Amino acid sequence: MTNTRTILLLGGTAEARALAARLHPEVAIISSLAGRVPDPALPVGQVRVGGFGGVARLREWLRDNEIDAVVDATHPYAATITANATTACAELGLPHLVLARPAWEPTGVTLVGSNAEAVEMVARQGYSRVFLTTGRSGTAAFVGSDAWFLIRAVTPPDPDMLPAHHELLLSRGPYEYAGEHALMREHRIDALVTKNSGGAMTRPKLDAASALGVAVVMIDRPALPAGVYSVPSVDAAEKWVRGFS
């Protein structure tokens, strides 16, 4: 029997795809992808692609599409859509859940609060060969750096957002330890700059960096909006959604 309620699933992550697969077709799910990645891995069921255009338009879309609840399973650094969804749901009185992938808890890393702080740390420590894995938008802060960068991203950054000395590696996870170890060793990397994305898909770079003695500069996650209800797993999110049955 199909659930008569409709859930908007803000996704694009492995967790969002897993949740959609568990719920479809018993629960009516509309998965929403930002549309920033070409040829994305699509979840099962109905999918929309593209942004909403801010809180007001998101609120209007939720109302027009008769959405009964929202599950935010976006990337931990997708702070704008998380904030907008929190506000829109509060204004409409809609149940709202954030599926927050647990953060990594590695030891021996330097934690910073932003891309700008990461740039300062690279310069202060004198790192000269940096493995940069902060995504295509994260490269802009490093444009003026004197270091050399191995930049890994799914899609290429705009040319004016790239530092002068770099090599661009277009790639999509998951990654394995042996490959990450070989990549950093081959390029003589002395520092890894990354986000605390959590999950298993990209964790091997941290293990490889530790084994090679490569310094890790990690950009901390943005905080979730105050009062938001969050769960750490697909299992818990599924249980929450099925509570509407």
C-alpha positions as CSV (number, residue, x, y, z in Angstrom):
1,M,0.0,0.0,0.0
2,T,1.5,3.4,-1.0
3,N,1.8,6.1,1.5
4,T,-0.5,9.0,0.6
5,R,1.9,11.6,2.0
6,T,4.6,13.1,-0.2
7,I,8.1,13.6,1.0
8,L,10.6,16.0,-0.6
9,L,14.1,14.5,-0.3
10,L,16.9,17.0,-0.7
11,G,19.7,14.8,-2.0
12,G,22.5,14.2,-4.3
13,T,24.4,12.1,-1.7
14,A,24.8,8.4,-1.4
15,E,22.7,8.5,1.7
16,A,19.9,10.2,-0.1
17,R,20.0,7.6,-2.9
18,A,19.9,4.8,-0.3
19,L,17.0,6.3,1.5
20,A,15.0,6.7,-1.7
21,A,15.7,3.1,-2.7
22,R,14.4,1.9,0.7
23,L,11.2,4.0,0.5
24,H,10.2,3.7,-3.1
25,P,7.6,2.9,-4.2
26,E,5.7,2.5,-0.9
27,V,6.3,6.1,0.0
28,A,5.8,9.0,-2.4
29,I,9.3,10.6,-2.7
30,I,10.4,13.5,-4.8
31,S,14.2,13.7,-4.8
32,S,15.7,17.1,-5.6
33,L,19.3,17.5,-6.9
34,A,21.1,20.8,-7.1
35,G,22.2,20.2,-10.7
36,R,25.8,21.2,-10.3
37,V,27.3,17.8,-11.2
38,P,27.0,16.6,-14.9
39,D,25.5,13.1,-15.3
40,P,24.8,12.6,-11.6
41,A,23.9,9.2,-10.1
42,L,20.1,9.4,-10.0
43,P,18.0,7.9,-7.2
44,V,15.0,5.8,-7.9
45,G,11.6,7.4,-8.2
46,Q,10.6,11.0,-9.2
47,V,13.5,13.4,-9.5
48,R,13.7,17.2,-10.0
49,V,17.0,19.0,-10.8
50,G,17.9,22.6,-10.0
51,G,17.8,25.1,-7.2
52,F,14.7,26.6,-5.7
53,G,15.7,30.3,-5.7
54,G,15.7,31.1,-2.1
55,V,13.4,30.6,0.9
56,A,10.3,32.3,-0.6
57,R,10.3,30.2,-3.8
58,L,11.1,27.0,-1.9
59,R,8.1,27.8,0.4
60,E,5.9,28.3,-2.7
61,W,7.2,25.1,-4.3
62,L,6.5,23.1,-1.2
63,R,3.0,24.5,-1.0
64,D,2.2,24.1,-4.7
65,N,3.4,20.5,-4.7
66,E,1.5,19.6,-1.5
67,I,4.6,18.4,0.3
68,D,3.9,16.9,3.7
69,A,7.5,16.6,5.0
70,V,11.1,17.4,4.0
71,V,14.1,15.2,4.5
72,D,17.4,17.1,4.0
73,A,20.1,14.6,3.0
74,T,22.4,17.0,1.3
75,H,26.1,17.3,1.6
76,P,27.2,18.4,5.1
77,Y,28.6,21.7,3.5
78,A,25.4,22.5,1.6
79,A,24.6,25.1,4.3
80,T,22.5,27.4,2.2
81,I,19.8,24.9,1.2
82,T,19.8,23.5,4.7
83,A,19.1,26.9,6.2
84,N,16.5,27.7,3.5
85,A,14.7,24.4,4.0
86,T,14.7,24.9,7.8
87,T,13.2,28.3,7.5
88,A,10.6,27.3,4.8
89,C,9.5,24.3,6.8
90,A,9.1,26.3,10.0
91,E,7.0,28.9,8.2
92,L,4.7,26.3,6.7
93,G,4.7,24.1,9.8
94,L,6.1,21.1,7.9
95,P,7.9,18.3,9.6
96,H,11.6,18.6,8.7
97,L,14.5,16.2,9.2
98,V,18.2,16.5,8.5
99,L,20.1,13.3,7.7
100,A,23.5,14.4,9.0
101,R,26.3,12.0,8.0
102,P,28.6,11.5,11.0
103,A,31.8,13.6,10.8
104,W,35.2,12.0,10.8
105,E,37.1,12.1,14.0
106,P,40.7,11.8,12.8
107,T,43.6,12.6,15.1
108,G,46.6,14.8,14.3
109,V,44.8,17.1,11.9
110,T,44.7,20.9,11.9
111,L,41.1,22.1,12.1
112,V,40.2,25.4,10.5
113,G,36.9,27.2,10.1
114,S,37.0,28.3,6.4
115,N,38.8,28.1,3.1
116,A,40.5,31.5,4.0
117,E,41.9,30.0,7.2
118,A,43.1,27.0,5.3
119,V,45.0,29.3,2.9
120,E,46.6,31.1,5.9
121,M,47.6,27.7,7.4
122,V,49.2,26.5,4.2
123,A,51.2,29.7,3.9
124,R,52.1,29.8,7.7
125,Q,53.4,26.2,7.6
126,G,55.2,26.6,4.3
127,Y,53.5,23.7,2.6
128,S,54.7,23.6,-1.0
129,R,52.8,20.6,-2.6
130,V,49.2,20.5,-1.6
131,F,46.5,17.9,-2.4
132,L,43.3,20.1,-2.5
133,T,40.0,18.2,-2.3
134,T,37.6,20.9,-1.2
135,G,35.5,20.9,-4.4
136,R,35.4,23.2,-7.4
137,S,34.2,26.2,-5.5
138,G,36.9,25.8,-2.8
139,T,39.8,26.5,-5.2
140,A,39.1,30.3,-5.5
141,A,40.6,31.1,-2.0
142,F,43.9,29.6,-3.1
143,V,44.3,31.7,-6.3
144,G,47.1,33.9,-4.8
145,S,49.0,31.0,-3.1
146,D,52.6,30.3,-4.0
147,A,52.2,26.6,-3.4
148,W,51.7,23.9,-6.1
149,F,48.3,22.1,-5.9
150,L,47.0,18.8,-7.0
151,I,43.3,19.7,-7.3
152,R,40.7,16.9,-7.4
153,A,37.2,17.8,-8.3
154,V,34.2,16.2,-10.1
155,T,33.8,19.2,-12.5
156,P,36.5,21.7,-13.5
157,P,36.6,25.0,-11.6
158,D,36.4,28.2,-13.7
159,P,39.9,29.1,-15.0
160,D,40.0,32.3,-12.9
161,M,39.4,30.3,-9.8
162,L,42.6,28.2,-10.1
163,P,45.9,28.9,-8.5
164,A,48.9,29.6,-10.8
165,H,50.7,26.4,-10.0
166,H,48.4,23.3,-10.2
167,E,47.4,20.1,-11.8
168,L,43.7,19.4,-12.2
169,L,42.4,15.8,-11.7
170,L,38.8,15.3,-12.6
171,S,37.5,12.3,-10.6
172,R,34.6,11.0,-8.7
173,G,34.7,8.6,-5.7
174,P,34.6,6.2,-4.1
175,Y,38.4,5.9,-3.6
176,E,40.6,3.1,-2.2
177,Y,43.5,3.4,0.1
178,A,46.1,2.0,-2.3
179,G,45.2,4.5,-5.0
180,E,45.2,7.4,-2.6
181,H,48.6,6.4,-1.1
182,A,50.1,6.0,-4.6
183,L,48.7,9.4,-5.8
184,M,50.1,11.4,-2.8
185,R,53.4,9.6,-3.0
186,E,53.8,10.1,-6.8
187,H,53.0,13.8,-6.5
188,R,55.2,14.3,-3.4
189,I,52.4,15.8,-1.4
190,D,53.2,17.4,1.9
191,A,49.8,18.6,2.9
192,L,46.2,17.6,2.3
193,V,43.5,20.3,2.5
194,T,40.0,18.8,2.8
195,K,36.6,19.1,4.3
196,N,35.2,17.0,7.1
197,S,32.7,15.3,4.8
198,G,32.5,12.1,6.7
199,G,31.5,8.7,5.2
200,A,33.5,5.9,3.7
201,M,33.7,7.1,0.1
202,T,36.6,9.5,0.6
203,R,38.0,8.5,4.0
204,P,41.0,6.6,2.4
205,K,42.8,9.9,1.7
206,L,43.0,10.5,5.4
207,D,44.4,7.1,6.1
208,A,46.9,7.4,3.3
209,A,48.0,10.9,4.5
210,S,48.5,9.5,8.0
211,A,50.7,6.6,6.7
212,L,52.8,9.0,4.5
213,G,53.2,11.6,7.2
214,V,51.3,14.2,5.1
215,A,49.9,17.0,7.2
216,V,46.1,17.4,7.1
217,V,44.3,20.8,7.2
218,M,40.6,20.1,7.6
219,I,37.9,22.7,7.1
220,D,35.3,22.2,9.8
221,R,31.6,21.7,9.1
222,P,29.1,24.6,9.2
223,A,26.8,24.2,12.2
224,L,23.2,23.0,11.6
225,P,20.5,25.6,12.1
226,A,19.4,26.0,15.7
227,G,16.6,23.6,16.8
228,V,16.8,21.4,13.7
229,Y,16.1,17.7,14.3
230,S,18.8,15.5,12.8
231,V,19.6,11.8,12.7
232,P,23.0,10.2,11.8
233,S,21.9,7.2,9.6
234,V,19.7,6.1,6.7
235,D,18.1,3.6,9.1
236,A,17.0,6.4,11.5
237,A,15.8,8.5,8.6
238,E,13.7,5.7,7.2
239,K,12.1,5.1,10.5
240,W,11.2,8.8,10.8
241,V,9.7,8.8,7.3
242,R,7.7,5.6,7.9
243,G,6.3,7.2,11.0
244,F,4.0,9.2,8.7
245,S,2.4,6.0,7.4
